[in-house]
Amino acid sequence: MGQEQLLGQRYGQGKPGLNLTNIRMLNIPVPPLSEQHETVAKLDAYQGTTDQLRYTQDAIGAELDALMPSILSRAFRGD
């Protein structure tokens, strides 16, 4: 939709650039407030999941870091 609006404003062989007037004239659709709230709720849930995964990844990384010297020691001893 935005591209169609901008293409409709071109002149000559092309539009060399945008100016503030062109941008101010754009009609930008905004979803209803209920849909905006729903989107924010979904993004918050995704953020919570991402935070949990990051915490789990950090914990597993710390465990692996702690195990690595033992694993290397056993490997060099032939165990």
PDB file of N, CA, C and O in Angstrom:
ATOM      1  N   MET A   1       0.825  -1.185   0.000  1.00  0.00           N
ATOM      2  CA  MET A   1       0.000   0.000   0.000  1.00  0.00           C
ATOM      3  C   MET A   1       0.873   1.255   0.000  1.00  0.00           C
ATOM      4  O   MET A   1       0.608   2.201  -0.741  1.00  0.00           O
ATOM      5  N   GLY A   2       1.896   1.258   0.819  1.00  0.00           N
ATOM      6  CA  GLY A   2       2.791   2.416   0.879  1.00  0.00           C
ATOM      7  C   GLY A   2       3.542   2.622  -0.411  1.00  0.00           C
ATOM      8  O   GLY A   2       3.728   3.747  -0.874  1.00  0.00           O
ATOM      9  N   GLN A   3       3.974   1.501  -0.992  1.00  0.00           N
ATOM     10  CA  GLN A   3       4.702   1.594  -2.256  1.00  0.00           C
ATOM     11  C   GLN A   3       3.801   2.175  -3.350  1.00  0.00           C
ATOM     12  O   GLN A   3       4.249   2.993  -4.153  1.00  0.00           O
ATOM     13  N   GLU A   4       2.540   1.756  -3.382  1.00  0.00           N
ATOM     14  CA  GLU A   4       1.608   2.278  -4.372  1.00  0.00           C
ATOM     15  C   GLU A   4       1.429   3.784  -4.196  1.00  0.00           C
ATOM     16  O   GLU A   4       1.363   4.525  -5.177  1.00  0.00           O
ATOM     17  N   GLN A   5       1.353   4.228  -2.954  1.00  0.00           N
ATOM     18  CA  GLN A   5       1.205   5.653  -2.699  1.00  0.00           C
ATOM     19  C   GLN A   5       2.420   6.425  -3.203  1.00  0.00           C
ATOM     20  O   GLN A   5       2.282   7.478  -3.826  1.00  0.00           O
ATOM     21  N   LEU A   6       3.605   5.896  -2.930  1.00  0.00           N
ATOM     22  CA  LEU A   6       4.823   6.591  -3.349  1.00  0.00           C
ATOM     23  C   LEU A   6       4.977   6.570  -4.861  1.00  0.00           C
ATOM     24  O   LEU A   6       5.403   7.562  -5.453  1.00  0.00           O
ATOM     25  N   LEU A   7       4.632   5.442  -5.499  1.00  0.00           N
ATOM     26  CA  LEU A   7       4.738   5.375  -6.953  1.00  0.00           C
ATOM     27  C   LEU A   7       3.760   6.340  -7.612  1.00  0.00           C
ATOM     28  O   LEU A   7       4.042   6.874  -8.685  1.00  0.00           O
ATOM     29  N   GLY A   8       2.619   6.565  -6.982  1.00  0.00           N
ATOM     30  CA  GLY A   8       1.647   7.504  -7.521  1.00  0.00           C
ATOM     31  C   GLY A   8       2.111   8.949  -7.457  1.00  0.00           C
ATOM     32  O   GLY A   8       1.585   9.805  -8.169  1.00  0.00           O
ATOM     33  N   GLN A   9       3.094   9.224  -6.608  1.00  0.00           N
ATOM     34  CA  GLN A   9       3.598  10.590  -6.452  1.00  0.00           C
ATOM     35  C   GLN A   9       4.830  10.874  -7.309  1.00  0.00           C
ATOM     36  O   GLN A   9       5.337  11.996  -7.311  1.00  0.00           O
ATOM     37  N   ARG A  10       5.310   9.875  -8.031  1.00  0.00           N
ATOM     38  CA  ARG A  10       6.535  10.115  -8.800  1.00  0.00           C
ATOM     39  C   ARG A  10       6.253  11.007 -10.004  1.00  0.00           C
ATOM     40  O   ARG A  10       5.115  11.154 -10.449  1.00  0.00           O
ATOM     41  N   TYR A  11       7.283  11.570 -10.490  1.00  0.00           N
ATOM     42  CA  TYR A  11       7.160  12.482 -11.616  1.00  0.00           C
ATOM     43  C   TYR A  11       8.357  12.299 -12.524  1.00  0.00           C
ATOM     44  O   TYR A  11       9.410  11.838 -12.081  1.00  0.00           O
ATOM     45  N   GLY A  12       8.210  12.654 -13.782  1.00  0.00           N
ATOM     46  CA  GLY A  12       9.307  12.505 -14.726  1.00  0.00           C
ATOM     47  C   GLY A  12       9.655  11.039 -14.927  1.00  0.00           C
ATOM     48  O   GLY A  12       8.776  10.177 -14.945  1.00  0.00           O
ATOM     49  N   GLN A  13      10.933  10.767 -15.077  1.00  0.00           N
ATOM     50  CA  GLN A  13      11.418   9.403 -15.296  1.00  0.00           C
ATOM     51  C   GLN A  13      11.484   8.603 -14.005  1.00  0.00           C
ATOM     52  O   GLN A  13      11.561   7.375 -14.042  1.00  0.00           O
ATOM     53  N   GLY A  14      11.457   9.258 -12.904  1.00  0.00           N
ATOM     54  CA  GLY A  14      11.555   8.548 -11.631  1.00  0.00           C
ATOM     55  C   GLY A  14      11.477   9.528 -10.481  1.00  0.00           C
ATOM     56  O   GLY A  14      11.305  10.731 -10.679  1.00  0.00           O
ATOM     57  N   LYS A  15      11.603   9.015  -9.315  1.00  0.00           N
ATOM     58  CA  LYS A  15      11.568   9.852  -8.115  1.00  0.00           C
ATOM     59  C   LYS A  15      12.949   9.757  -7.490  1.00  0.00           C
ATOM     60  O   LYS A  15      13.310   8.718  -6.936  1.00  0.00           O
ATOM     61  N   PRO A  16      13.720  10.824  -7.572  1.00  0.00           N
ATOM     62  CA  PRO A  16      15.093  10.751  -7.077  1.00  0.00           C
ATOM     63  C   PRO A  16      15.200  10.558  -5.568  1.00  0.00           C
ATOM     64  O   PRO A  16      16.213  10.045  -5.091  1.00  0.00           O
ATOM     65  N   GLY A  17      14.194  10.951  -4.815  1.00  0.00           N
ATOM     66  CA  GLY A  17      14.275  10.801  -3.363  1.00  0.00           C
ATOM     67  C   GLY A  17      12.963  11.198  -2.721  1.00  0.00           C
ATOM     68  O   GLY A  17      12.071  11.741  -3.372  1.00  0.00           O
ATOM     69  N   LEU A  18      12.863  10.925  -1.462  1.00  0.00           N
ATOM     70  CA  LEU A  18      11.675  11.296  -0.708  1.00  0.00           C
ATOM     71  C   LEU A  18      11.957  12.581   0.058  1.00  0.00           C
ATOM     72  O   LEU A  18      13.083  12.852   0.477  1.00  0.00           O
ATOM     73  N   ASN A  19      10.918  13.344   0.221  1.00  0.00           N
ATOM     74  CA  ASN A  19      11.060  14.500   1.088  1.00  0.00           C
ATOM     75  C   ASN A  19      10.009  14.404   2.189  1.00  0.00           C
ATOM     76  O   ASN A  19       9.157  13.517   2.163  1.00  0.00           O
ATOM     77  N   LEU A  20      10.070  15.295   3.131  1.00  0.00           N
ATOM     78  CA  LEU A  20       9.188  15.247   4.284  1.00  0.00           C
ATOM     79  C   LEU A  20       7.726  15.383   3.874  1.00  0.00           C
ATOM     80  O   LEU A  20       6.858  14.767   4.492  1.00  0.00           O
ATOM     81  N   THR A  21       7.440  16.161   2.864  1.00  0.00           N
ATOM     82  CA  THR A  21       6.067  16.316   2.396  1.00  0.00           C
ATOM     83  C   THR A  21       5.522  14.990   1.895  1.00  0.00           C
ATOM     84  O   THR A  21       4.387  14.629   2.205  1.00  0.00           O
ATOM     85  N   ASN A  22       6.330  14.253   1.112  1.00  0.00           N
ATOM     86  CA  ASN A  22       5.901  12.939   0.622  1.00  0.00           C
ATOM     87  C   ASN A  22       5.595  11.993   1.774  1.00  0.00           C
ATOM     88  O   ASN A  22       4.599  11.270   1.750  1.00  0.00           O
ATOM     89  N   ILE A  23       6.445  12.006   2.762  1.00  0.00           N
ATOM     90  CA  ILE A  23       6.267  11.092   3.895  1.00  0.00           C
ATOM     91  C   ILE A  23       5.038  11.482   4.700  1.00  0.00           C
ATOM     92  O   ILE A  23       4.291  10.608   5.139  1.00  0.00           O
ATOM     93  N   ARG A  24       4.813  12.764   4.901  1.00  0.00           N
ATOM     94  CA  ARG A  24       3.645  13.219   5.665  1.00  0.00           C
ATOM     95  C   ARG A  24       2.335  12.872   4.955  1.00  0.00           C
ATOM     96  O   ARG A  24       1.299  12.736   5.605  1.00  0.00           O
ATOM     97  N   MET A  25       2.372  12.731   3.644  1.00  0.00           N
ATOM     98  CA  MET A  25       1.156  12.447   2.880  1.00  0.00           C
ATOM     99  C   MET A  25       0.808  10.957   2.869  1.00  0.00           C
ATOM    100  O   MET A  25      -0.271  10.584   2.409  1.00  0.00           O
ATOM    101  N   LEU A  26       1.694  10.110   3.362  1.00  0.00           N
ATOM    102  CA  LEU A  26       1.423   8.672   3.360  1.00  0.00           C
ATOM    103  C   LEU A  26       0.290   8.338   4.325  1.00  0.00           C
ATOM    104  O   LEU A  26       0.226   8.862   5.437  1.00  0.00           O
ATOM    105  N   ASN A  27      -0.589   7.468   3.885  1.00  0.00           N
ATOM    106  CA  ASN A  27      -1.646   6.937   4.746  1.00  0.00           C
ATOM    107  C   ASN A  27      -1.154   5.605   5.286  1.00  0.00           C
ATOM    108  O   ASN A  27      -0.977   4.647   4.533  1.00  0.00           O
ATOM    109  N   ILE A  28      -0.937   5.551   6.573  1.00  0.00           N
ATOM    110  CA  ILE A  28      -0.419   4.342   7.201  1.00  0.00           C
ATOM    111  C   ILE A  28      -1.554   3.689   7.974  1.00  0.00           C
ATOM    112  O   ILE A  28      -2.073   4.273   8.926  1.00  0.00           O
ATOM    113  N   PRO A  29      -1.948   2.475   7.574  1.00  0.00           N
ATOM    114  CA  PRO A  29      -3.040   1.801   8.288  1.00  0.00           C
ATOM    115  C   PRO A  29      -2.596   1.380   9.691  1.00  0.00           C
ATOM    116  O   PRO A  29      -1.488   0.878   9.881  1.00  0.00           O
ATOM    117  N   VAL A  30      -3.456   1.589  10.641  1.00  0.00           N
ATOM    118  CA  VAL A  30      -3.181   1.211  12.031  1.00  0.00           C
ATOM    119  C   VAL A  30      -4.243   0.199  12.450  1.00  0.00           C
ATOM    120  O   VAL A  30      -5.438   0.458  12.308  1.00  0.00           O
ATOM    121  N   PRO A  31      -3.809  -0.964  12.968  1.00  0.00           N
ATOM    122  CA  PRO A  31      -4.797  -1.961  13.383  1.00  0.00           C
ATOM    123  C   PRO A  31      -5.610  -1.451  14.576  1.00  0.00           C
ATOM    124  O   PRO A  31      -5.166  -0.553  15.290  1.00  0.00           O
ATOM    125  N   PRO A  32      -6.797  -2.021  14.792  1.00  0.00           N
ATOM    126  CA  PRO A  32      -7.609  -1.614  15.929  1.00  0.00           C
ATOM    127  C   PRO A  32      -6.841  -1.814  17.239  1.00  0.00           C
ATOM    128  O   PRO A  32      -5.942  -2.651  17.325  1.00  0.00           O
ATOM    129  N   LEU A  33      -7.209  -1.038  18.248  1.00  0.00           N
ATOM    130  CA  LEU A  33      -6.516  -1.076  19.527  1.00  0.00           C
ATOM    131  C   LEU A  33      -6.543  -2.477  20.138  1.00  0.00           C
ATOM    132  O   LEU A  33      -5.560  -2.902  20.745  1.00  0.00           O
ATOM    133  N   SER A  34      -7.646  -3.192  19.986  1.00  0.00           N
ATOM    134  CA  SER A  34      -7.729  -4.550  20.534  1.00  0.00           C
ATOM    135  C   SER A  34      -6.679  -5.457  19.885  1.00  0.00           C
ATOM    136  O   SER A  34      -6.062  -6.278  20.564  1.00  0.00           O
ATOM    137  N   GLU A  35      -6.478  -5.311  18.589  1.00  0.00           N
ATOM    138  CA  GLU A  35      -5.472  -6.117  17.887  1.00  0.00           C
ATOM    139  C   GLU A  35      -4.062  -5.708  18.315  1.00  0.00           C
ATOM    140  O   GLU A  35      -3.175  -6.555  18.419  1.00  0.00           O
ATOM    141  N   GLN A  36      -3.856  -4.430  18.560  1.00  0.00           N
ATOM    142  CA  GLN A  36      -2.560  -3.967  19.041  1.00  0.00           C
ATOM    143  C   GLN A  36      -2.249  -4.583  20.404  1.00  0.00           C
ATOM    144  O   GLN A  36      -1.128  -5.030  20.646  1.00  0.00           O
ATOM    145  N   HIS A  37      -3.258  -4.606  21.304  1.00  0.00           N
ATOM    146  CA  HIS A  37      -3.060  -5.189  22.629  1.00  0.00           C
ATOM    147  C   HIS A  37      -2.771  -6.691  22.526  1.00  0.00           C
ATOM    148  O   HIS A  37      -1.933  -7.220  23.256  1.00  0.00           O
ATOM    149  N   GLU A  38      -3.464  -7.361  21.623  1.00  0.00           N
ATOM    150  CA  GLU A  38      -3.244  -8.788  21.416  1.00  0.00           C
ATOM    151  C   GLU A  38      -1.821  -9.051  20.920  1.00  0.00           C
ATOM    152  O   GLU A  38      -1.162  -9.989  21.367  1.00  0.00           O
ATOM    153  N   THR A  39      -1.364  -8.225  20.006  1.00  0.00           N
ATOM    154  CA  THR A  39      -0.008  -8.364  19.469  1.00  0.00           C
ATOM    155  C   THR A  39       1.026  -8.149  20.569  1.00  0.00           C
ATOM    156  O   THR A  39       1.999  -8.896  20.668  1.00  0.00           O
ATOM    157  N   VAL A  40       0.813  -7.132  21.389  1.00  0.00           N
ATOM    158  CA  VAL A  40       1.742  -6.859  22.490  1.00  0.00           C
ATOM    159  C   VAL A  40       1.763  -8.028  23.471  1.00  0.00           C
ATOM    160  O   VAL A  40       2.830  -8.406  23.955  1.00  0.00           O
ATOM    161  N   ALA A  41       0.602  -8.602  23.769  1.00  0.00           N
ATOM    162  CA  ALA A  41       0.530  -9.745  24.687  1.00  0.00           C
ATOM    163  C   ALA A  41       1.306 -10.933  24.118  1.00  0.00           C
ATOM    164  O   ALA A  41       2.023 -11.611  24.853  1.00  0.00           O
ATOM    165  N   LYS A  42       1.167 -11.187  22.825  1.00  0.00           N
ATOM    166  CA  LYS A  42       1.903 -12.285  22.189  1.00  0.00           C
ATOM    167  C   LYS A  42       3.413 -12.034  22.242  1.00  0.00           C
ATOM    168  O   LYS A  42       4.194 -12.936  22.542  1.00  0.00           O
ATOM    169  N   LEU A  43       3.804 -10.804  21.948  1.00  0.00           N
ATOM    170  CA  LEU A  43       5.229 -10.476  21.977  1.00  0.00           C
ATOM    171  C   LEU A  43       5.791 -10.590  23.388  1.00  0.00           C
ATOM    172  O   LEU A  43       6.923 -11.040  23.567  1.00  0.00           O
ATOM    173  N   ASP A  44       5.011 -10.187  24.394  1.00  0.00           N
ATOM    174  CA  ASP A  44       5.445 -10.340  25.784  1.00  0.00           C
ATOM    175  C   ASP A  44       5.631 -11.817  26.129  1.00  0.00           C
ATOM    176  O   ASP A  44       6.591 -12.181  26.807  1.00  0.00           O
ATOM    177  N   ALA A  45       4.716 -12.664  25.665  1.00  0.00           N
ATOM    178  CA  ALA A  45       4.836 -14.105  25.914  1.00  0.00           C
ATOM    179  C   ALA A  45       6.078 -14.665  25.231  1.00  0.00           C
ATOM    180  O   ALA A  45       6.802 -15.469  25.819  1.00  0.00           O
ATOM    181  N   TYR A  46       6.326 -14.247  24.000  1.00  0.00           N
ATOM    182  CA  TYR A  46       7.520 -14.689  23.293  1.00  0.00           C
ATOM    183  C   TYR A  46       8.779 -14.227  24.019  1.00  0.00           C
ATOM    184  O   TYR A  46       9.763 -14.962  24.101  1.00  0.00           O
ATOM    185  N   GLN A  47       8.741 -13.012  24.541  1.00  0.00           N
ATOM    186  CA  GLN A  47       9.897 -12.492  25.275  1.00  0.00           C
ATOM    187  C   GLN A  47      10.145 -13.330  26.523  1.00  0.00           C
ATOM    188  O   GLN A  47      11.292 -13.626  26.857  1.00  0.00           O
ATOM    189  N   GLY A  48       9.059 -13.717  27.219  1.00  0.00           N
ATOM    190  CA  GLY A  48       9.202 -14.567  28.391  1.00  0.00           C
ATOM    191  C   GLY A  48       9.821 -15.912  28.043  1.00  0.00           C
ATOM    192  O   GLY A  48      10.692 -16.411  28.756  1.00  0.00           O
ATOM    193  N   THR A  49       9.364 -16.488  26.947  1.00  0.00           N
ATOM    194  CA  THR A  49       9.924 -17.767  26.486  1.00  0.00           C
ATOM    195  C   THR A  49      11.391 -17.602  26.116  1.00  0.00           C
ATOM    196  O   THR A  49      12.220 -18.449  26.450  1.00  0.00           O
ATOM    197  N   THR A  50      11.703 -16.532  25.439  1.00  0.00           N
ATOM    198  CA  THR A  50      13.087 -16.259  25.052  1.00  0.00           C
ATOM    199  C   THR A  50      13.969 -16.099  26.280  1.00  0.00           C
ATOM    200  O   THR A  50      15.088 -16.612  26.311  1.00  0.00           O
ATOM    201  N   ASP A  51      13.476 -15.390  27.292  1.00  0.00           N
ATOM    202  CA  ASP A  51      14.242 -15.214  28.524  1.00  0.00           C
ATOM    203  C   ASP A  51      14.500 -16.558  29.209  1.00  0.00           C
ATOM    204  O   ASP A  51      15.602 -16.809  29.697  1.00  0.00           O
ATOM    205  N   GLN A  52      13.473 -17.424  29.242  1.00  0.00           N
ATOM    206  CA  GLN A  52      13.642 -18.752  29.840  1.00  0.00           C
ATOM    207  C   GLN A  52      14.681 -19.567  29.078  1.00  0.00           C
ATOM    208  O   GLN A  52      15.534 -20.217  29.682  1.00  0.00           O
ATOM    209  N   LEU A  53      14.607 -19.530  27.766  1.00  0.00           N
ATOM    210  CA  LEU A  53      15.570 -20.276  26.956  1.00  0.00           C
ATOM    211  C   LEU A  53      16.988 -19.747  27.149  1.00  0.00           C
ATOM    212  O   LEU A  53      17.943 -20.520  27.215  1.00  0.00           O
ATOM    213  N   ARG A  54      17.117 -18.439  27.239  1.00  0.00           N
ATOM    214  CA  ARG A  54      18.438 -17.838  27.448  1.00  0.00           C
ATOM    215  C   ARG A  54      18.997 -18.257  28.812  1.00  0.00           C
ATOM    216  O   ARG A  54      20.184 -18.562  28.932  1.00  0.00           O
ATOM    217  N   TYR A  55      18.138 -18.272  29.836  1.00  0.00           N
ATOM    218  CA  TYR A  55      18.560 -18.695  31.168  1.00  0.00           C
ATOM    219  C   TYR A  55      19.007 -20.162  31.140  1.00  0.00           C
ATOM    220  O   TYR A  55      20.043 -20.512  31.706  1.00  0.00           O
ATOM    221  N   THR A  56      18.217 -21.015  30.478  1.00  0.00           N
ATOM    222  CA  THR A  56      18.561 -22.434  30.368  1.00  0.00           C
ATOM    223  C   THR A  56      19.869 -22.609  29.612  1.00  0.00           C
ATOM    224  O   THR A  56      20.715 -23.411  30.007  1.00  0.00           O
ATOM    225  N   GLN A  57      20.036 -21.871  28.537  1.00  0.00           N
ATOM    226  CA  GLN A  57      21.260 -21.960  27.747  1.00  0.00           C
ATOM    227  C   GLN A  57      22.470 -21.544  28.590  1.00  0.00           C
ATOM    228  O   GLN A  57      23.516 -22.192  28.539  1.00  0.00           O
ATOM    229  N   ASP A  58      22.327 -20.473  29.358  1.00  0.00           N
ATOM    230  CA  ASP A  58      23.426 -20.023  30.215  1.00  0.00           C
ATOM    231  C   ASP A  58      23.759 -21.071  31.274  1.00  0.00           C
ATOM    232  O   ASP A  58      24.930 -21.324  31.557  1.00  0.00           O
ATOM    233  N   ALA A  59      22.721 -21.684  31.862  1.00  0.00           N
ATOM    234  CA  ALA A  59      22.940 -22.709  32.891  1.00  0.00           C
ATOM    235  C   ALA A  59      23.651 -23.922  32.306  1.00  0.00           C
ATOM    236  O   ALA A  59      24.582 -24.452  32.913  1.00  0.00           O
ATOM    237  N   ILE A  60      23.216 -24.361  31.129  1.00  0.00           N
ATOM    238  CA  ILE A  60      23.847 -25.506  30.479  1.00  0.00           C
ATOM    239  C   ILE A  60      25.287 -25.163  30.098  1.00  0.00           C
ATOM    240  O   ILE A  60      26.185 -25.993  30.237  1.00  0.00           O
ATOM    241  N   GLY A  61      25.499 -23.959  29.625  1.00  0.00           N
ATOM    242  CA  GLY A  61      26.861 -23.525  29.282  1.00  0.00           C
ATOM    243  C   GLY A  61      27.768 -23.541  30.496  1.00  0.00           C
ATOM    244  O   GLY A  61      28.924 -23.952  30.406  1.00  0.00           O
ATOM    245  N   ALA A  62      27.246 -23.091  31.641  1.00  0.00           N
ATOM    246  CA  ALA A  62      28.043 -23.111  32.868  1.00  0.00           C
ATOM    247  C   ALA A  62      28.366 -24.546  33.277  1.00  0.00           C
ATOM    248  O   ALA A  62      29.486 -24.831  33.699  1.00  0.00           O
ATOM    249  N   GLU A  63      27.390 -25.455  33.155  1.00  0.00           N
ATOM    250  CA  GLU A  63      27.638 -26.868  33.480  1.00  0.00           C
ATOM    251  C   GLU A  63      28.699 -27.459  32.564  1.00  0.00           C
ATOM    252  O   GLU A  63      29.587 -28.180  33.021  1.00  0.00           O
ATOM    253  N   LEU A  64      28.610 -27.158  31.280  1.00  0.00           N
ATOM    254  CA  LEU A  64      29.606 -27.675  30.334  1.00  0.00           C
ATOM    255  C   LEU A  64      30.994 -27.114  30.629  1.00  0.00           C
ATOM    256  O   LEU A  64      31.994 -27.828  30.556  1.00  0.00           O
ATOM    257  N   ASP A  65      31.039 -25.835  30.960  1.00  0.00           N
ATOM    258  CA  ASP A  65      32.331 -25.237  31.308  1.00  0.00           C
ATOM    259  C   ASP A  65      32.934 -25.920  32.531  1.00  0.00           C
ATOM    260  O   ASP A  65      34.146 -26.125  32.602  1.00  0.00           O
ATOM    261  N   ALA A  66      32.079 -26.270  33.495  1.00  0.00           N
ATOM    262  CA  ALA A  66      32.564 -26.938  34.701  1.00  0.00           C
ATOM    263  C   ALA A  66      33.003 -28.376  34.399  1.00  0.00           C
ATOM    264  O   ALA A  66      33.936 -28.871  35.033  1.00  0.00           O
ATOM    265  N   LEU A  67      32.366 -29.043  33.467  1.00  0.00           N
ATOM    266  CA  LEU A  67      32.697 -30.425  33.131  1.00  0.00           C
ATOM    267  C   LEU A  67      33.917 -30.558  32.221  1.00  0.00           C
ATOM    268  O   LEU A  67      34.588 -31.589  32.233  1.00  0.00           O
ATOM    269  N   MET A  68      34.202 -29.542  31.451  1.00  0.00           N
ATOM    270  CA  MET A  68      35.257 -29.635  30.441  1.00  0.00           C
ATOM    271  C   MET A  68      36.617 -30.026  31.031  1.00  0.00           C
ATOM    272  O   MET A  68      37.272 -30.900  30.462  1.00  0.00           O
ATOM    273  N   PRO A  69      37.075 -29.436  32.127  1.00  0.00           N
ATOM    274  CA  PRO A  69      38.377 -29.870  32.660  1.00  0.00           C
ATOM    275  C   PRO A  69      38.393 -31.354  33.047  1.00  0.00           C
ATOM    276  O   PRO A  69      39.388 -32.045  32.830  1.00  0.00           O
ATOM    277  N   SER A  70      37.297 -31.830  33.614  1.00  0.00           N
ATOM    278  CA  SER A  70      37.216 -33.238  33.989  1.00  0.00           C
ATOM    279  C   SER A  70      37.246 -34.132  32.757  1.00  0.00           C
ATOM    280  O   SER A  70      37.933 -35.154  32.742  1.00  0.00           O
ATOM    281  N   ILE A  71      36.508 -33.751  31.736  1.00  0.00           N
ATOM    282  CA  ILE A  71      36.475 -34.535  30.491  1.00  0.00           C
ATOM    283  C   ILE A  71      37.853 -34.568  29.850  1.00  0.00           C
ATOM    284  O   ILE A  71      38.310 -35.624  29.414  1.00  0.00           O
ATOM    285  N   LEU A  72      38.511 -33.427  29.789  1.00  0.00           N
ATOM    286  CA  LEU A  72      39.844 -33.376  29.185  1.00  0.00           C
ATOM    287  C   LEU A  72      40.845 -34.201  30.004  1.00  0.00           C
ATOM    288  O   LEU A  72      41.686 -34.906  29.446  1.00  0.00           O
ATOM    289  N   SER A  73      40.742 -34.104  31.326  1.00  0.00           N
ATOM    290  CA  SER A  73      41.633 -34.870  32.185  1.00  0.00           C
ATOM    291  C   SER A  73      41.467 -36.368  31.954  1.00  0.00           C
ATOM    292  O   SER A  73      42.454 -37.097  31.853  1.00  0.00           O
ATOM    293  N   ARG A  74      40.229 -36.823  31.872  1.00  0.00           N
ATOM    294  CA  ARG A  74      39.965 -38.245  31.617  1.00  0.00           C
ATOM    295  C   ARG A  74      40.463 -38.653  30.236  1.00  0.00           C
ATOM    296  O   ARG A  74      41.020 -39.737  30.061  1.00  0.00           O
ATOM    297  N   ALA A  75      40.259 -37.781  29.264  1.00  0.00           N
ATOM    298  CA  ALA A  75      40.694 -38.099  27.894  1.00  0.00           C
ATOM    299  C   ALA A  75      42.207 -38.250  27.821  1.00  0.00           C
ATOM    300  O   ALA A  75      42.712 -39.157  27.160  1.00  0.00           O
ATOM    301  N   PHE A  76      42.934 -37.360  28.500  1.00  0.00           N
ATOM    302  CA  PHE A  76      44.402 -37.441  28.461  1.00  0.00           C
ATOM    303  C   PHE A  76      44.937 -38.609  29.269  1.00  0.00           C
ATOM    304  O   PHE A  76      46.046 -39.078  29.012  1.00  0.00           O
ATOM    305  N   ARG A  77      44.167 -39.088  30.245  1.00  0.00           N
ATOM    306  CA  ARG A  77      44.583 -40.256  31.024  1.00  0.00           C
ATOM    307  C   ARG A  77      44.197 -41.548  30.316  1.00  0.00           C
ATOM    308  O   ARG A  77      44.657 -42.627  30.690  1.00  0.00           O
ATOM    309  N   GLY A  78      43.357 -41.439  29.300  1.00  0.00           N
ATOM    310  CA  GLY A  78      42.941 -42.631  28.564  1.00  0.00           C
ATOM    311  C   GLY A  78      41.710 -43.298  29.156  1.00  0.00           C
ATOM    312  O   GLY A  78      41.406 -44.443  28.822  1.00  0.00           O
ATOM    313  N   ASP A  79      40.999 -42.597  30.029  1.00  0.00           N
ATOM    314  CA  ASP A  79      39.792 -43.167  30.644  1.00  0.00           C
ATOM    315  C   ASP A  79      38.602 -43.060  29.718  1.00  0.00           C
ATOM    316  O   ASP A  79      37.504 -43.489  30.071  1.00  0.00           O
TER     317      ASP A  79
END
